[in-house]
Amino acid sequence: SLAATIAAALSHGSASERSGACGPVHEWTAPFRQMKQARHRATAVRGHVYELDFRTDSQSWVGDPESLFDADTMKQPRSGAVVNHLQQEARGCVALVLWLDCDREGENICFEVMHAVADFLPKSREQCVFRARFSSVGAEALRTALSHAGVPDACAASAVDARQELDLKVGVAFTRLQTIHFRAKYRGLNAAVVSYGAYLKWRVNPTELAGGVETRPIPCTRRDSPPSALARRRRSVSLCSVISSASASFPKRFGNSASASMRQAAALRRHGRWRRPCTLPNSR
């Protein structure tokens, strides 16, 4: 796994492995920053730690779909076991090093991990959160990434927050609109929800909506080309490395333009509510 690769590189092959609450944990002793000897822990997350959803009062299928664009959202754990695992491994740690993918999605997951473990990190003015950026999993490249670690990019993470909120609100609003429309138009429709998503197997011919609906099967295609083998591996096991005792370390879909009539402003104003738990100094 990527966690094992990073642990082997930073420990020069001396890391040990044990079972954690939700995956393996790698441990070793090595210098870190000003500390001559620090006990390191490395573990992993698989993709996002939290997911965005509407609050309970907005989850009914009754009501105006347009109201969803002004509805409140919340982030909740995708897996309580993963959050508990991160918190357990963060106990006693004095520093957090994040080794997530070096793209916007990775930056967003950095802040999710920070959010999960914020209460277990030191409350001090000194920097305790570091962001390692790397383009290769070679041993020397990983050691260089650690020695030049900076801070997570809050702007890139916020861009993902905004995109997630727009994805959610556009998708659910259109699904609700379709459901209400087709239930009323076709009384015998045997479907609780007529859903809308990124991958469609059927389409409605808009030119025939006045007199009826024509559905045609179309190929189910991905929006993005398949990622490379390295990208797949880095996404499936996003590392957080954790340094304990003396210190600790954890290891897009839309285009760039949209219709001017699309109601994005409210969502864009609110996405910044996602709490950034750690006060970070300016990057060097």
Secondary structure, 3 states (H helix, E strand, C coil): CHHHHHHHHHHCCCCEEEEECCEEEEEEEEEECCEEEEEEEEEEECCCCEEEEECHHHCCCCCCHHHHHHCCEEEEECCHHHHHHHHHHHCCCCEEEEECCCCHHHHHHHHHHHHHHHHHCCCCCCCCEEECCCCCCCHHHHHHHHHCCECCCHHHHHHHHHHHHHHHHHHHHHHHHHHHHHHHHCCCCCCCCCCCCCCCCEEECHHHCCCCCCEEECCCCCCCCCCCHHHHHHHHCEEEEEEECCCCCCCCCCCCCCCCCCCCHHHHHHHHHCCCCCCCCCCC
